[in-house]
Amino acid sequence: MRQAAFDPPGMHRPFCLLPLTLVAALSAQETGLPASVCRVSFSYPATWELITAAETGDSLGGCSASLRPKDWARRLVEDDSLDAHSIHVAVDDRSVDDALESAGFEQAGSRWFVTGPAGSRDSATAISGPGWRGAYGITGFRCFRLGEDGGSVFCEQPFAVLGTARRSATILGGVASAETVAYLLATFRFEP
């Protein structure tokens, strides 16, 4: 797969390597809305909504949020109850190296790989932004249809871990959210 660097005009910073298809999508992306959660900031498309952990009753901690299209309920029906679009962002106080390791990312020479929960080992890419670094890949996860106790399907989902020496963020997107995950990565900042 060919890679391209994404660096917004006028910004001189380390670059984020993303597949060319995602870079093209970023340039076509609408103006984003700013978000600030868990002492990180990013932009997201105006056609999406931000849902904080407090709004969802997430008992696993206040440093997480989700994003989904505003027409999520309609898309859920169209996708036969499979949530193909939601993006989950979790931030914690551990180094990027610890977060990469626990998420299954590994570096072999100059190449990166990610092993997903389903056991597949997939290629990954080093990414970086203002004051942070990390890795991005598309890897296999088990996806469950909402409202069902039964079986699951295997989904190829965008997955990124990024951070600093003291803080990290994990971003897991739905199977149809790779363009929006790329948009988040291109605008992601760790606040002081």
RANORDA-V392522 format. One line per field, one symbol per residue. phi: phi as a letter, one per 20 degrees, with the letter a starting at -180 (. if undefined). psi: psi as a letter, one per 30 degrees, with the letter a starting at -180 (. if undefined). burial: b if it has 9 or more other ideal C-beta (glycine too) atoms within 8 Angstrom, else e. A space follows every 10 residues. Layout:
# RANORDA-V392522
phi->???
psi->???
burial->???
This chain:
# RANORDA-V392522
phi->.fdcedbggn ddbgddecgg fffffffeff feefccclmc cadbffedcd cegffemfee peebbccbff egffffffel mefedfcddc cbecffffff ffenebdcme edccdfgenf ddfccfcbbf mcbrbcbdbe ceddffndee fccececfbc cbrcfccbcd ccdfgddgff fffgffdfce ef
psi->kklkkjjkkf kjlllkklke eeeeeeffkl klkkkjkhhl llllkfglkk jleeffgjff lfhlllklkf heeeeeeegh gkjffkkkkk klilleeeee effgklkjbf kklkjlfffk jlklkkllaj gllalklklk lkkkkkgkfb lllkkjkkkk klaaffllkk kjllfggeee eeeeefgkkk l.
burial->eebbebbeee eeeeebbbbb ebbebbeebe ebbebebbeb bbbbbeebeb bbbeeeeeee eebbbbbbbe ebeebbeebe bbbbbbbbbb beeebbebbb eebbbbbeee ebbbbbebee ebbbbbbbbe ebbbbbbebb bbbebeeeee eeebbebbbb bbbbeebbbb bbbbbebbbb bbbbbbbbbb ee
